[in-house]
Amino acid sequence: MAEEIKSQEQQQEGGPQTIKGDVSTILTGVGSLLDNTLTPVGNMLVQALESVNSVAQQILEGISKSLNNNQGSK
């Protein structure tokens, strides 16, 4: 009887919880959660890298033109 009371108190206080389901179902759920979380982050990273690449290319083109103009005037 003491064990029953202790068990009821743990359930009311948010005691140990059991996860029902087999391992493959749990792993599938975790995989889906990670995929849904990481996909938008990956897309943002790709956009940021493309922007940086574009800016770097413009800077290098500007430097190249500047150097070519300076060499032509000498």
MDTraj code that builds the backbone (N, CA, C; nanometers):
import mdtraj as md
import numpy as np

residues = "MET ALA GLU GLU ILE LYS SER GLN GLU GLN GLN GLN GLU GLY GLY PRO GLN THR ILE LYS GLY ASP VAL SER THR ILE LEU THR GLY VAL GLY SER LEU LEU ASP ASN THR LEU THR PRO VAL GLY ASN MET LEU VAL GLN ALA LEU GLU SER VAL ASN SER VAL ALA GLN GLN ILE LEU GLU GLY ILE SER LYS SER LEU ASN ASN ASN GLN GLY SER LYS".split()
xyz = np.array([
    [0.0825, -0.1190, 0.0000],
    [0.0000, 0.0000, 0.0000],
    [0.0867, 0.1250, 0.0000],
    [0.1973, 0.1218, 0.0723],
    [0.2878, 0.2369, 0.0750],
    [0.3455, 0.2616, -0.0636],
    [0.3716, 0.1533, -0.1375],
    [0.4244, 0.1688, -0.2731],
    [0.3210, 0.2326, -0.3655],
    [0.1946, 0.1991, -0.3475],
    [0.0891, 0.2574, -0.4291],
    [0.0785, 0.4076, -0.4037],
    [0.0861, 0.4477, -0.2790],
    [0.0783, 0.5901, -0.2441],
    [0.1987, 0.6640, -0.3025],
    [0.3175, 0.6028, -0.2884],
    [0.4380, 0.6653, -0.3425],
    [0.4279, 0.6791, -0.4938],
    [0.3757, 0.5787, -0.5607],
    [0.3604, 0.5814, -0.7052],
    [0.2628, 0.6918, -0.7468],
    [0.1529, 0.7055, -0.6738],
    [0.0545, 0.8091, -0.7035],
    [0.1137, 0.9481, -0.6811],
    [0.1935, 0.9649, -0.5757],
    [0.2556, 1.0950, -0.5488],
    [0.3544, 1.1321, -0.6584],
    [0.4324, 1.0361, -0.7069],
    [0.5277, 1.0626, -0.8130],
    [0.4563, 1.1061, -0.9408],
    [0.3439, 1.0430, -0.9701],
    [0.2691, 1.0788, -1.0902],
    [0.2106, 1.2189, -1.0777],
    [0.1656, 1.2570, -0.9604],
    [0.1072, 1.3892, -0.9399],
    [0.2151, 1.4973, -0.9422],
    [0.3351, 1.4674, -0.8950],
    [0.4425, 1.5648, -0.8878],
    [0.5243, 1.5691, -1.0163],
    [0.4817, 1.4990, -1.1173],
    [0.5600, 1.4958, -1.2415],
    [0.6802, 1.4054, -1.2287],
    [0.6615, 1.2932, -1.1625],
    [0.7699, 1.1977, -1.1410],
    [0.8148, 1.1330, -1.2703],
    [0.8799, 1.0187, -1.2596],
    [0.9348, 0.9526, -1.3781],
    [0.8278, 0.9279, -1.4837],
    [0.8613, 0.9582, -1.6062],
    [0.7668, 0.9392, -1.7157],
    [0.8184, 0.8284, -1.8068],
    [0.7257, 0.7533, -1.8623],
    [0.7661, 0.6479, -1.9533],
    [0.7320, 0.6886, -2.0954],
    [0.8219, 0.6576, -2.1857],
    [0.7975, 0.6839, -2.3260],
    [0.7522, 0.5538, -2.3886],
    [0.6328, 0.5574, -2.4434],
    [0.5790, 0.4360, -2.5036],
    [0.6055, 0.4393, -2.6535],
    [0.6502, 0.3286, -2.7052],
    [0.6788, 0.3173, -2.8480],
    [0.8083, 0.2414, -2.8671],
    [0.8225, 0.1828, -2.9838],
    [0.9446, 0.1089, -3.0077],
    [1.0560, 0.2032, -3.0530],
    [1.1768, 0.1538, -3.0508],
    [1.2950, 0.2355, -3.0776],
    [1.2909, 0.2945, -3.2186],
    [1.2479, 0.2171, -3.3162],
    [1.2474, 0.2684, -3.4542],
    [1.1509, 0.3854, -3.4697],
    [1.0362, 0.3791, -3.4024],
    [0.9401, 0.4894, -3.4093],
    [0.9978, 0.6144, -3.3454],
    [1.0629, 0.5984, -3.2316],
    [1.1226, 0.7113, -3.1619],
    [1.2344, 0.7721, -3.2461],
    [1.3209, 0.6874, -3.3032],
    [1.4299, 0.7372, -3.3861],
    [1.3783, 0.8070, -3.5116],
    [1.2714, 0.7558, -3.5691],
    [1.2110, 0.8202, -3.6860],
    [1.1584, 0.9588, -3.6492],
    [1.0950, 0.9683, -3.5338],
    [1.0440, 1.0976, -3.4876],
    [1.1560, 1.1966, -3.4620],
    [1.2631, 1.1507, -3.3986],
    [1.3777, 1.2380, -3.3715],
    [1.4425, 1.2806, -3.5032],
    [1.4553, 1.1884, -3.5969],
    [1.5124, 1.2216, -3.7277],
    [1.4292, 1.3254, -3.8014],
    [1.2992, 1.3101, -3.7977],
    [1.2105, 1.4070, -3.8631],
    [1.2219, 1.5435, -3.7981],
    [1.2289, 1.5447, -3.6662],
    [1.2425, 1.6707, -3.5928],
    [1.3725, 1.7411, -3.6302],
    [1.4819, 1.6658, -3.6337],
    [1.6109, 1.7243, -3.6712],
    [1.6091, 1.7731, -3.8156],
    [1.5495, 1.6948, -3.9046],
    [1.5445, 1.7326, -4.0454],
    [1.4649, 1.8613, -4.0638],
    [1.3506, 1.8692, -3.9971],
    [1.2668, 1.9885, -4.0090],
    [1.3326, 2.1107, -3.9468],
    [1.4201, 2.0901, -3.8512],
    [1.4894, 2.2013, -3.7868],
    [1.6105, 2.2442, -3.8676],
    [1.6876, 2.1493, -3.9177],
    [1.8139, 2.1811, -3.9837],
    [1.7980, 2.2262, -4.1285],
    [1.6916, 2.1873, -4.1955],
    [1.6730, 2.2260, -4.3355],
    [1.6644, 2.3777, -4.3526],
    [1.5810, 2.4487, -4.2756],
    [1.5778, 2.5952, -4.2909],
    [1.7110, 2.6611, -4.2538],
    [1.7795, 2.6069, -4.1541],
    [1.9093, 2.6613, -4.1141],
    [2.0093, 2.6431, -4.2283],
    [2.0071, 2.5286, -4.2920],
    [2.0950, 2.5026, -4.4058],
    [2.0656, 2.5966, -4.5216],
    [1.9372, 2.6215, -4.5471],
    [1.9003, 2.7136, -4.6550],
    [1.9486, 2.8549, -4.6256],
    [1.9370, 2.8984, -4.5009],
    [1.9857, 3.0316, -4.4640],
    [2.1368, 3.0397, -4.4799],
    [2.2060, 2.9329, -4.4436],
    [2.3512, 2.9295, -4.4573],
    [2.3926, 2.9386, -4.6042],
    [2.3220, 2.8679, -4.6906],
    [2.3518, 2.8723, -4.8337],
    [2.3318, 3.0138, -4.8871],
    [2.2231, 3.0794, -4.8477],
    [2.1970, 3.2161, -4.8932],
    [2.3052, 3.3115, -4.8445],
    [2.3473, 3.2956, -4.7198],
    [2.4513, 3.3826, -4.6652],
    [2.5827, 3.3629, -4.7393],
    [2.6184, 3.2389, -4.7669],
    [2.7429, 3.2122, -4.8390],
    [2.7383, 3.2638, -4.9825],
    [2.6226, 3.2540, -5.0467],
    [2.6094, 3.3073, -5.1821],
    [2.6248, 3.4593, -5.1812],
    [2.5707, 3.5249, -5.0800],
    [2.5836, 3.6703, -5.0691],
    [2.7287, 3.7100, -5.0476],
    [2.7964, 3.6394, -4.9594],
    [2.9373, 3.6688, -4.9324],
    [3.0205, 3.6452, -5.0581],
    [2.9897, 3.5399, -5.1300],
    [3.0610, 3.5093, -5.2542],
    [3.0422, 3.6214, -5.3558],
    [2.9217, 3.6703, -5.3688],
    [2.8925, 3.7778, -5.4633],
    [2.9688, 3.9053, -5.4269],
    [2.9679, 3.9410, -5.2992],
    [3.0388, 4.0605, -5.2541],
    [3.1888, 4.0450, -5.2757],
    [3.2430, 3.9292, -5.2426],
    [3.3866, 3.9053, -5.2610],
    [3.4243, 3.9150, -5.4083],
    [3.3393, 3.8627, -5.4954],
    [3.3667, 3.8684, -5.6384],
    [3.3675, 4.0141, -5.6869],
    [3.2736, 4.0947, -5.6394],
    [3.2691, 4.2361, -5.6786],
    [3.3930, 4.3096, -5.6285],
    [3.4365, 4.2802, -5.5073],
    [3.5566, 4.3447, -5.4525],
    [3.6787, 4.3085, -5.5362],
    [3.6922, 4.1809, -5.5685],
    [3.8075, 4.1378, -5.6482],
    [3.8065, 4.1983, -5.7884],
    [3.6880, 4.2091, -5.8476],
    [3.6786, 4.2728, -5.9796],
    [3.7192, 4.4200, -5.9706],
    [3.6769, 4.4883, -5.8653],
    [3.7134, 4.6285, -5.8466],
    [3.8637, 4.6456, -5.8281],
    [3.9237, 4.5585, -5.7512],
    [4.0695, 4.5644, -5.7307],
    [4.1424, 4.5373, -5.8615],
    [4.0945, 4.4394, -5.9370],
    [4.1575, 4.4047, -6.0642],
    [4.1504, 4.5229, -6.1611],
    [4.0350, 4.5865, -6.1719],
    [4.0198, 4.7019, -6.2608],
    [4.1090, 4.8166, -6.2152],
    [4.1161, 4.8373, -6.0847],
    [4.1990, 4.9446, -6.0306],
    [4.3462, 4.9204, -6.0624],
    [4.3919, 4.7981, -6.0461],
    [4.5305, 4.7659, -6.0759],
    [4.5594, 4.7791, -6.2248],
    [4.4659, 4.7400, -6.3089],
    [4.4839, 4.7511, -6.4534],
    [4.4901, 4.8971, -6.4968],
    [4.4100, 4.9823, -6.4361],
    [4.4122, 5.1253, -6.4684],
    [4.5429, 5.1881, -6.4249],
    [4.5935, 5.1497, -6.3084],
    [4.7202, 5.2055, -6.2594],
    [4.8385, 5.1607, -6.3457],
    [4.8351, 5.0398, -6.3937],
    [4.9455, 4.9900, -6.4772],
    [4.9414, 5.0539, -6.6158],
    [4.8243, 5.0835, -6.6650],
    [4.8107, 5.1432, -6.7970],
    [4.8552, 5.2887, -6.7990],
    [4.8488, 5.3582, -6.6859],
    [4.8847, 5.4994, -6.6836],
    [5.0344, 5.5221, -6.6644],
    [5.1083, 5.4188, -6.6317],
    [5.2543, 5.4346, -6.6097],
    [5.3329, 5.4261, -6.7360],
])
top = md.Topology()
chain = top.add_chain()
for i, resn in enumerate(residues, 1):
    res = top.add_residue(resn, chain, resSeq=i)
    for name in ("N", "CA", "C"):
        top.add_atom(name, md.element.get_by_symbol(name[0]), res)
traj = md.Trajectory(xyz[None], top)
